[in-house]
Amino acid sequence: DKAAGLREIRRVTRGPIVLLTFDPAHRPWLTDYLPQLAALDEQIMPKLSDYEVWLGQPIRIMPVVVPHDCVDGFLYAYWRRPEAYLDPHIRSGSSSFWTLDGIETGLLALKHDLDTGAWSRRYPELLTLDAYDVGYRLVVAG
């Protein structure tokens, strides 16, 4: 019960609350190949507007951009290195991939687009960025 959990956090906390979350309305490029990711996000991630209601006070929402050379291994860490998503070992480090079925078609399309250069032509602006907003957010209350 996300609402009850956040109300309890607010009740027992003095000072600001800072939460790292994901905006389920955001659509990083990987969802073009794996729309199941967007469906999963919509199913499990709260809308950003829910946090203010649940915490009972105004909030600030700030993007958390991901550097192009991030090595942490979370889902969207490889936004500028798309070939990494073809590696089963890389995918095994992301809990989102554990719950998705039927990703083979999307991964084959990604591989095809990488092999033919279509990915680079589709997302040329990504190749020039040092950091990218993939949808991660800090929610700050108090």
N, C-alpha and C positions, 0 to 999 in steps of 0.2 A: 504494500500500500504506500505508494510514493507520497501521496498527500499527507498521510498520517506521519510518515517518517520525517518529512521536512518540517511539519508543524512541531514535532518533538525536537528536532535540531534547533529550531528557533526558540523553543521554550527553555532549553537547557543551556543555551549559548549566550555568552556575553560578548559584545563586540561584533565585528563583521563576520559574515559567513561567506566563504568563497567556494564555489562548486565548479568543477570542470565537467562540461557536458558536450553534447553534439546537437546542433540544430537540425531536426528531422526534415525541415523544409529546404535545407541546402542540398544541392545536387552536384557533388564533385564529378569530374569526367568519368571516373570508373563506373558510375551508375549508368552511363550510356551503354556500357558493355554488360553490366550486371545489374539490371533493374531490381533484382531480388534484394540488393542492398538497400535501396530506397524503401521498398516495402517493409523490410525488417526494421529500419529506422523508424518509420511511421508507426509501426506496431509497438515498439518497446521504448522509444525515447519520448519524453514529455515535450510538449510544445513549450517554447520559451516563455510564452505568456502565462503558463501554469505556475511557474516559480513565484511570481509576485503574489498570486492568489494563495498559494500554499504557505509561503513565508509570511504573509500578512503585512508586507511593507514594500515600498518601492525598491526596485533592483536596478543595477547597471549591468549591461551585457557588453562584453568586449570580445572581439575575435582573438583567437590564438592561432597565429599563422605558423605554418610548418616550413622549416628551411628545406631547401632542395636536397641537401645531403644528410638529412635526418637518418640516423641509424637505429633508432629505437625499435622499429619493427611493428608499430601499431598499424591499423588498417590503411590509413591514407599517408603513411610515411614515405611511400615510394611514388608520390604523385608525378615527379619529373623523371622517374626511372621505371617506366611502365613494364618493361620486360621482367621486372622482379615479380610481378603478379602471376607470371607463368610458372614460377618455381614453387612446387608443392611445399618445400621446406619453408619458404617465406610465408605462404598462405597458412601454414600450420601454426604460425605465431599469432594469428589474428582470430579471436573468438568469433567474429562475424562469419568467417568462412566455415567454422565448425557447424553452423546451423543452416547453411544454405544448401539446397538441392538444385541439381540441374544447371550448374555453372559452366559445364563443358562448352556449350554453344557460345557463350559470351567470351570464354577464354580463347576459343578457336578464332573468333572474330578479332579479338585483340591481337593474337599472334599474326593473323593475316595482315592486319593493318600495320603492325610493326615491320613485318617482312617486306611489305610493298611501299612503305613510307607514308601510307595514308594517315597513320596516327599523327605524325609530325605535321602533315598538311592540315589536319583537322584541328590541332591544338598548338599552332606555332607560337602563340603568346606564352605558353607554359615554359617553353625552352629558353625564354629570356628572363624568367623570374628567379630571384634568389629565395623567395618565400611565397607561400600560396595560402589563401584562405580556403580550407577544405570543409569548414563548417564547425570546427571545434570552438567552443565558447566558454568564457569565464562568466559565471553569474555571481554577482556580488550584492549582498544584502547587508545594510547597516553601515 
